[in-house]
Amino acid sequence: MSYWLIFLTGLTTGGLTCLAVQGGLLAATLANTIPNEPRAHHFLPTLMFVVSKLAAYTLLGALLGYFGSLFQLSTPVRIGFQVVAAVMMLGLAGNLLHLHPVFRYFVITPPKWIGRLLRRQSHQHNFFAPAMMGAFTVLIPCSVTQAMEILAISSGHPISGALVMGSFILGTSPIFLALGWLTTRFSATLKLKFFKVAAVLVIFIALASLNGALVLAGSKYSLNNWVWAFHQVFLPNANPTITQNVTITASSRGYTPNQFSVKAGQPVNLTITSSGNLSCSSIFTIPALGITRNLPVTGAAEVNFTPAKPGPIAFACGMGMYTGTINVVP
């Protein structure tokens, strides 16, 4: 999973589900704003709605990430958050594909009093109303947004949480900007196909979230272990470079190197360096060994251990999002 994938989720499923929940509020606001303004200004209310919504959710993501860091969420809690997010997204995909009526319960609706409050605000005849409405949409998140909020909490860092929510809402923005055009020109058949593509993307990100949970749990069934086994069987390295002292660079793109070999029964020293790193890779974990290190924004941290037996040892960020494998050889 990556911020780019989160953006794509917002661009497809997130945009459509948020549109279903929040689109009516935008349409009502525009109906009361646009008739009173020159034609050249018709685009401004929608733009103000989208920009204020992006700002509000990015701030919310930072607060959620800060909440996660403040309480130093344990690995089991992080795993639980990611599993819950994955289940919510799989349920939403089932609802989009109309697999069974039970999946409609995954679509969570806001309390009626929130809806009434926002509808009253939508009748205000000024440009401030669309901006205020955009910010107030944090009160009525759609199902995918709620899953993203859980990921923001599990990131355990304000910047990472802001990037999760900001990437997602940025992805939803084009659909809101094209609200009228999309809803009037898509045929029923095209909408159905689009929903199917969106559902597949949601399933993909849900599986990525589940894989992250498996990595954090140290499970042998994670994708990382399957990839490692494939390489061992079909692409073996007869003479791997073995070193007990490894320097790993942590950045917003993950860990470099993310594959290396060490010898069993001998002490291993890992030096993890970072420079201005504010992503979830700032939490370095080796789940199978129960090791977790909070890295400095700029600086280095040491991790020392002695592998007892040959085999793969996975390491990952605090979300199981960025991963790597330590290949322990005899």
Contacts in CASP RR format, 6 or more apart in sequence:
PFRMAT RR
TARGET T0000
AUTHOR 0000-0000-0000
METHOD contacts of the structure
MODEL  1
MSYWLIFLTGLTTGGLTCLAVQGGLLAATLANTIPNEPRAHHFLPTLMFV
VSKLAAYTLLGALLGYFGSLFQLSTPVRIGFQVVAAVMMLGLAGNLLHLH
PVFRYFVITPPKWIGRLLRRQSHQHNFFAPAMMGAFTVLIPCSVTQAMEI
LAISSGHPISGALVMGSFILGTSPIFLALGWLTTRFSATLKLKFFKVAAV
LVIFIALASLNGALVLAGSKYSLNNWVWAFHQVFLPNANPTITQNVTITA
SSRGYTPNQFSVKAGQPVNLTITSSGNLSCSSIFTIPALGITRNLPVTGA
AEVNFTPAKPGPIAFACGMGMYTGTINVVP
1 205 0 8 1.000
1 208 0 8 1.000
1 209 0 8 1.000
1 212 0 8 1.000
1 319 0 8 1.000
1 321 0 8 1.000
2 321 0 8 1.000
3 163 0 8 1.000
3 164 0 8 1.000
3 167 0 8 1.000
4 167 0 8 1.000
5 204 0 8 1.000
5 205 0 8 1.000
5 208 0 8 1.000
6 148 0 8 1.000
6 151 0 8 1.000
6 164 0 8 1.000
6 167 0 8 1.000
6 168 0 8 1.000
6 205 0 8 1.000
7 167 0 8 1.000
7 168 0 8 1.000
7 170 0 8 1.000
7 171 0 8 1.000
8 171 0 8 1.000
8 201 0 8 1.000
9 144 0 8 1.000
9 148 0 8 1.000
9 168 0 8 1.000
9 171 0 8 1.000
9 201 0 8 1.000
9 202 0 8 1.000
9 205 0 8 1.000
10 18 0 8 1.000
10 144 0 8 1.000
10 168 0 8 1.000
10 169 0 8 1.000
10 171 0 8 1.000
10 172 0 8 1.000
11 171 0 8 1.000
11 172 0 8 1.000
11 174 0 8 1.000
11 175 0 8 1.000
12 194 0 8 1.000
12 197 0 8 1.000
12 198 0 8 1.000
12 201 0 8 1.000
13 92 0 8 1.000
13 93 0 8 1.000
13 96 0 8 1.000
13 144 0 8 1.000
13 198 0 8 1.000
13 199 0 8 1.000
13 201 0 8 1.000
13 202 0 8 1.000
14 142 0 8 1.000
14 144 0 8 1.000
14 145 0 8 1.000
14 168 0 8 1.000
14 171 0 8 1.000
14 172 0 8 1.000
14 198 0 8 1.000
15 144 0 8 1.000
15 171 0 8 1.000
15 172 0 8 1.000
15 175 0 8 1.000
15 176 0 8 1.000
16 175 0 8 1.000
16 194 0 8 1.000
16 195 0 8 1.000
16 198 0 8 1.000
17 92 0 8 1.000
17 107 0 8 1.000
17 142 0 8 1.000
17 143 0 8 1.000
17 144 0 8 1.000
17 145 0 8 1.000
18 137 0 8 1.000
18 141 0 8 1.000
18 142 0 8 1.000
18 144 0 8 1.000
18 145 0 8 1.000
18 172 0 8 1.000
18 175 0 8 1.000
18 176 0 8 1.000
19 172 0 8 1.000
19 175 0 8 1.000
19 176 0 8 1.000
19 179 0 8 1.000
20 142 0 8 1.000
21 109 0 8 1.000
21 110 0 8 1.000
21 140 0 8 1.000
21 141 0 8 1.000
21 142 0 8 1.000
22 134 0 8 1.000
22 137 0 8 1.000
22 140 0 8 1.000
22 142 0 8 1.000
22 176 0 8 1.000
23 176 0 8 1.000
23 179 0 8 1.000
25 118 0 8 1.000
25 119 0 8 1.000
25 122 0 8 1.000
25 133 0 8 1.000
25 137 0 8 1.000
26 46 0 8 1.000
26 49 0 8 1.000
26 130 0 8 1.000
26 133 0 8 1.000
26 134 0 8 1.000
26 176 0 8 1.000
26 179 0 8 1.000
27 179 0 8 1.000
28 119 0 8 1.000
28 122 0 8 1.000
28 123 0 8 1.000
29 45 0 8 1.000
29 49 0 8 1.000
29 122 0 8 1.000
29 124 0 8 1.000
29 129 0 8 1.000
29 130 0 8 1.000
29 133 0 8 1.000
30 45 0 8 1.000
30 46 0 8 1.000
30 130 0 8 1.000
32 122 0 8 1.000
32 123 0 8 1.000
32 124 0 8 1.000
32 125 0 8 1.000
32 129 0 8 1.000
33 45 0 8 1.000
33 125 0 8 1.000
33 126 0 8 1.000
33 127 0 8 1.000
33 129 0 8 1.000
33 130 0 8 1.000
34 42 0 8 1.000
34 45 0 8 1.000
36 125 0 8 1.000
37 44 0 8 1.000
37 45 0 8 1.000
37 127 0 8 1.000
44 127 0 8 1.000
45 127 0 8 1.000
45 129 0 8 1.000
45 130 0 8 1.000
46 130 0 8 1.000
46 176 0 8 1.000
46 177 0 8 1.000
46 179 0 8 1.000
47 177 0 8 1.000
48 127 0 8 1.000
48 130 0 8 1.000
48 131 0 8 1.000
49 130 0 8 1.000
49 131 0 8 1.000
49 133 0 8 1.000
49 134 0 8 1.000
49 176 0 8 1.000
50 134 0 8 1.000
50 173 0 8 1.000
50 176 0 8 1.000
50 177 0 8 1.000
51 131 0 8 1.000
52 130 0 8 1.000
52 131 0 8 1.000
52 132 0 8 1.000
52 133 0 8 1.000
52 134 0 8 1.000
52 135 0 8 1.000
53 134 0 8 1.000
53 135 0 8 1.000
53 137 0 8 1.000
53 169 0 8 1.000
53 173 0 8 1.000
53 176 0 8 1.000
54 166 0 8 1.000
54 169 0 8 1.000
54 170 0 8 1.000
54 173 0 8 1.000
55 135 0 8 1.000
56 134 0 8 1.000
56 135 0 8 1.000
56 136 0 8 1.000
56 137 0 8 1.000
56 138 0 8 1.000
57 137 0 8 1.000
57 138 0 8 1.000
57 145 0 8 1.000
57 165 0 8 1.000
57 166 0 8 1.000
57 168 0 8 1.000
57 169 0 8 1.000
58 162 0 8 1.000
58 165 0 8 1.000
58 166 0 8 1.000
58 169 0 8 1.000
59 162 0 8 1.000
60 138 0 8 1.000
60 149 0 8 1.000
60 152 0 8 1.000
60 165 0 8 1.000
61 149 0 8 1.000
61 152 0 8 1.000
61 158 0 8 1.000
61 161 0 8 1.000
61 162 0 8 1.000
61 164 0 8 1.000
61 165 0 8 1.000
61 166 0 8 1.000
62 158 0 8 1.000
62 159 0 8 1.000
62 161 0 8 1.000
62 162 0 8 1.000
63 158 0 8 1.000
64 149 0 8 1.000
64 152 0 8 1.000
64 153 0 8 1.000
64 161 0 8 1.000
64 165 0 8 1.000
65 152 0 8 1.000
65 153 0 8 1.000
65 155 0 8 1.000
65 156 0 8 1.000
65 157 0 8 1.000
65 158 0 8 1.000
65 160 0 8 1.000
65 161 0 8 1.000
65 162 0 8 1.000
66 157 0 8 1.000
66 158 0 8 1.000
67 153 0 8 1.000
68 153 0 8 1.000
68 154 0 8 1.000
68 155 0 8 1.000
68 156 0 8 1.000
69 156 0 8 1.000
69 157 0 8 1.000
69 158 0 8 1.000
73 81 0 8 1.000
73 153 0 8 1.000
73 154 0 8 1.000
73 156 0 8 1.000
75 216 0 8 1.000
75 217 0 8 1.000
75 285 0 8 1.000
75 287 0 8 1.000
75 290 0 8 1.000
75 292 0 8 1.000
77 154 0 8 1.000
78 154 0 8 1.000
78 216 0 8 1.000
78 318 0 8 1.000
78 319 0 8 1.000
79 213 0 8 1.000
79 216 0 8 1.000
79 217 0 8 1.000
80 213 0 8 1.000
81 150 0 8 1.000
81 151 0 8 1.000
81 153 0 8 1.000
81 154 0 8 1.000
82 150 0 8 1.000
82 151 0 8 1.000
82 154 0 8 1.000
82 209 0 8 1.000
82 210 0 8 1.000
82 212 0 8 1.000
82 213 0 8 1.000
82 216 0 8 1.000
82 319 0 8 1.000
82 320 0 8 1.000
83 209 0 8 1.000
83 210 0 8 1.000
83 213 0 8 1.000
84 150 0 8 1.000
85 147 0 8 1.000
85 148 0 8 1.000
85 150 0 8 1.000
85 151 0 8 1.000
85 154 0 8 1.000
85 206 0 8 1.000
85 209 0 8 1.000
86 147 0 8 1.000
86 206 0 8 1.000
86 207 0 8 1.000
86 209 0 8 1.000
86 210 0 8 1.000
86 213 0 8 1.000
87 206 0 8 1.000
88 106 0 8 1.000
88 143 0 8 1.000
88 144 0 8 1.000
88 146 0 8 1.000
88 147 0 8 1.000
88 150 0 8 1.000
89 144 0 8 1.000
89 147 0 8 1.000
89 202 0 8 1.000
89 203 0 8 1.000
89 205 0 8 1.000
89 206 0 8 1.000
89 209 0 8 1.000
90 202 0 8 1.000
90 203 0 8 1.000
90 206 0 8 1.000
91 103 0 8 1.000
91 106 0 8 1.000
92 103 0 8 1.000
92 106 0 8 1.000
92 107 0 8 1.000
92 143 0 8 1.000
92 144 0 8 1.000
92 147 0 8 1.000
92 199 0 8 1.000
92 202 0 8 1.000
93 199 0 8 1.000
93 200 0 8 1.000
93 202 0 8 1.000
93 203 0 8 1.000
93 206 0 8 1.000
94 100 0 8 1.000
94 103 0 8 1.000
94 106 0 8 1.000
94 199 0 8 1.000
95 103 0 8 1.000
95 104 0 8 1.000
95 106 0 8 1.000
95 107 0 8 1.000
96 195 0 8 1.000
96 196 0 8 1.000
96 198 0 8 1.000
96 199 0 8 1.000
96 202 0 8 1.000
97 195 0 8 1.000
97 196 0 8 1.000
97 199 0 8 1.000
106 143 0 8 1.000
107 142 0 8 1.000
107 143 0 8 1.000
108 143 0 8 1.000
108 146 0 8 1.000
110 139 0 8 1.000
110 140 0 8 1.000
110 141 0 8 1.000
114 139 0 8 1.000
114 140 0 8 1.000
115 140 0 8 1.000
117 136 0 8 1.000
117 139 0 8 1.000
118 133 0 8 1.000
118 136 0 8 1.000
118 137 0 8 1.000
118 139 0 8 1.000
118 140 0 8 1.000
121 129 0 8 1.000
121 132 0 8 1.000
121 133 0 8 1.000
121 136 0 8 1.000
122 129 0 8 1.000
122 133 0 8 1.000
124 132 0 8 1.000
141 149 0 8 1.000
144 168 0 8 1.000
144 202 0 8 1.000
145 168 0 8 1.000
148 164 0 8 1.000
148 165 0 8 1.000
148 168 0 8 1.000
149 165 0 8 1.000
151 161 0 8 1.000
151 164 0 8 1.000
151 209 0 8 1.000
151 319 0 8 1.000
152 160 0 8 1.000
152 161 0 8 1.000
152 162 0 8 1.000
152 164 0 8 1.000
152 165 0 8 1.000
153 161 0 8 1.000
154 318 0 8 1.000
154 319 0 8 1.000
155 161 0 8 1.000
155 164 0 8 1.000
155 280 0 8 1.000
155 318 0 8 1.000
155 319 0 8 1.000
156 280 0 8 1.000
156 283 0 8 1.000
156 318 0 8 1.000
157 278 0 8 1.000
157 279 0 8 1.000
157 280 0 8 1.000
157 282 0 8 1.000
157 283 0 8 1.000
159 278 0 8 1.000
159 279 0 8 1.000
160 278 0 8 1.000
160 279 0 8 1.000
160 280 0 8 1.000
160 282 0 8 1.000
160 319 0 8 1.000
163 279 0 8 1.000
175 182 0 8 1.000
186 194 0 8 1.000
211 222 0 8 1.000
211 223 0 8 1.000
211 320 0 8 1.000
212 222 0 8 1.000
212 316 0 8 1.000
212 319 0 8 1.000
212 320 0 8 1.000
212 321 0 8 1.000
212 323 0 8 1.000
213 320 0 8 1.000
214 221 0 8 1.000
214 222 0 8 1.000
214 223 0 8 1.000
215 222 0 8 1.000
215 224 0 8 1.000
215 287 0 8 1.000
215 314 0 8 1.000
215 316 0 8 1.000
215 320 0 8 1.000
215 323 0 8 1.000
216 285 0 8 1.000
216 287 0 8 1.000
216 316 0 8 1.000
216 318 0 8 1.000
216 319 0 8 1.000
216 320 0 8 1.000
217 287 0 8 1.000
218 287 0 8 1.000
218 288 0 8 1.000
218 314 0 8 1.000
219 225 0 8 1.000
222 314 0 8 1.000
224 312 0 8 1.000
224 314 0 8 1.000
224 323 0 8 1.000
224 324 0 8 1.000
224 325 0 8 1.000
225 312 0 8 1.000
225 314 0 8 1.000
227 325 0 8 1.000
228 312 0 8 1.000
228 325 0 8 1.000
228 327 0 8 1.000
231 237 0 8 1.000
240 261 0 8 1.000
240 327 0 8 1.000
240 329 0 8 1.000
241 260 0 8 1.000
241 261 0 8 1.000
242 261 0 8 1.000
242 262 0 8 1.000
242 263 0 8 1.000
242 329 0 8 1.000
243 260 0 8 1.000
243 261 0 8 1.000
243 262 0 8 1.000
244 262 0 8 1.000
244 263 0 8 1.000
244 266 0 8 1.000
244 267 0 8 1.000
244 268 0 8 1.000
244 269 0 8 1.000
245 268 0 8 1.000
245 269 0 8 1.000
245 271 0 8 1.000
246 257 0 8 1.000
246 260 0 8 1.000
246 262 0 8 1.000
246 268 0 8 1.000
246 269 0 8 1.000
246 270 0 8 1.000
246 271 0 8 1.000
247 270 0 8 1.000
247 271 0 8 1.000
247 272 0 8 1.000
247 273 0 8 1.000
248 255 0 8 1.000
248 256 0 8 1.000
248 257 0 8 1.000
248 270 0 8 1.000
248 271 0 8 1.000
248 272 0 8 1.000
248 273 0 8 1.000
248 284 0 8 1.000
249 255 0 8 1.000
249 256 0 8 1.000
249 272 0 8 1.000
249 273 0 8 1.000
249 274 0 8 1.000
250 272 0 8 1.000
250 273 0 8 1.000
250 274 0 8 1.000
250 277 0 8 1.000
250 281 0 8 1.000
250 282 0 8 1.000
250 284 0 8 1.000
250 295 0 8 1.000
251 274 0 8 1.000
251 275 0 8 1.000
251 277 0 8 1.000
251 279 0 8 1.000
251 281 0 8 1.000
252 277 0 8 1.000
252 278 0 8 1.000
252 279 0 8 1.000
252 281 0 8 1.000
253 322 0 8 1.000
254 279 0 8 1.000
254 281 0 8 1.000
254 317 0 8 1.000
254 322 0 8 1.000
255 272 0 8 1.000
255 281 0 8 1.000
255 284 0 8 1.000
255 315 0 8 1.000
255 317 0 8 1.000
255 322 0 8 1.000
255 323 0 8 1.000
255 324 0 8 1.000
258 322 0 8 1.000
258 323 0 8 1.000
258 324 0 8 1.000
258 325 0 8 1.000
259 324 0 8 1.000
259 325 0 8 1.000
259 327 0 8 1.000
260 326 0 8 1.000
260 327 0 8 1.000
261 326 0 8 1.000
261 327 0 8 1.000
261 328 0 8 1.000
261 329 0 8 1.000
262 268 0 8 1.000
262 307 0 8 1.000
262 326 0 8 1.000
262 327 0 8 1.000
262 328 0 8 1.000
262 329 0 8 1.000
263 328 0 8 1.000
263 329 0 8 1.000
263 330 0 8 1.000
264 307 0 8 1.000
264 308 0 8 1.000
264 309 0 8 1.000
264 310 0 8 1.000
264 328 0 8 1.000
264 329 0 8 1.000
264 330 0 8 1.000
265 306 0 8 1.000
265 307 0 8 1.000
265 308 0 8 1.000
266 306 0 8 1.000
266 307 0 8 1.000
267 304 0 8 1.000
267 305 0 8 1.000
267 306 0 8 1.000
268 304 0 8 1.000
268 305 0 8 1.000
268 306 0 8 1.000
268 307 0 8 1.000
268 326 0 8 1.000
269 302 0 8 1.000
269 303 0 8 1.000
269 304 0 8 1.000
270 302 0 8 1.000
270 303 0 8 1.000
270 304 0 8 1.000
271 300 0 8 1.000
271 301 0 8 1.000
271 302 0 8 1.000
271 303 0 8 1.000
272 284 0 8 1.000
272 293 0 8 1.000
272 295 0 8 1.000
272 300 0 8 1.000
272 301 0 8 1.000
272 302 0 8 1.000
272 303 0 8 1.000
273 299 0 8 1.000
273 300 0 8 1.000
274 281 0 8 1.000
274 282 0 8 1.000
274 295 0 8 1.000
274 296 0 8 1.000
274 297 0 8 1.000
274 298 0 8 1.000
274 299 0 8 1.000
274 300 0 8 1.000
275 298 0 8 1.000
275 299 0 8 1.000
276 297 0 8 1.000
276 298 0 8 1.000
277 295 0 8 1.000
277 297 0 8 1.000
277 298 0 8 1.000
278 297 0 8 1.000
279 317 0 8 1.000
279 322 0 8 1.000
280 317 0 8 1.000
280 318 0 8 1.000
280 319 0 8 1.000
280 320 0 8 1.000
280 321 0 8 1.000
280 322 0 8 1.000
281 295 0 8 1.000
281 317 0 8 1.000
281 322 0 8 1.000
282 294 0 8 1.000
282 295 0 8 1.000
282 297 0 8 1.000
282 317 0 8 1.000
283 292 0 8 1.000
283 293 0 8 1.000
283 294 0 8 1.000
283 295 0 8 1.000
283 317 0 8 1.000
283 318 0 8 1.000
284 291 0 8 1.000
284 292 0 8 1.000
284 293 0 8 1.000
284 295 0 8 1.000
284 301 0 8 1.000
284 303 0 8 1.000
284 315 0 8 1.000
284 317 0 8 1.000
284 318 0 8 1.000
285 291 0 8 1.000
285 292 0 8 1.000
285 293 0 8 1.000
285 315 0 8 1.000
285 316 0 8 1.000
285 317 0 8 1.000
285 318 0 8 1.000
285 320 0 8 1.000
286 303 0 8 1.000
286 305 0 8 1.000
286 313 0 8 1.000
286 314 0 8 1.000
286 315 0 8 1.000
286 326 0 8 1.000
287 314 0 8 1.000
287 316 0 8 1.000
288 313 0 8 1.000
288 314 0 8 1.000
289 305 0 8 1.000
289 313 0 8 1.000
291 303 0 8 1.000
291 305 0 8 1.000
292 318 0 8 1.000
293 301 0 8 1.000
293 303 0 8 1.000
294 301 0 8 1.000
295 301 0 8 1.000
307 313 0 8 1.000
307 326 0 8 1.000
307 328 0 8 1.000
309 328 0 8 1.000
310 328 0 8 1.000
310 329 0 8 1.000
310 330 0 8 1.000
311 327 0 8 1.000
311 328 0 8 1.000
311 329 0 8 1.000
312 325 0 8 1.000
312 326 0 8 1.000
312 327 0 8 1.000
312 328 0 8 1.000
313 325 0 8 1.000
313 326 0 8 1.000
313 328 0 8 1.000
314 323 0 8 1.000
314 324 0 8 1.000
314 325 0 8 1.000
314 326 0 8 1.000
315 323 0 8 1.000
315 324 0 8 1.000
315 325 0 8 1.000
315 326 0 8 1.000
316 322 0 8 1.000
316 323 0 8 1.000
316 324 0 8 1.000
317 323 0 8 1.000
END
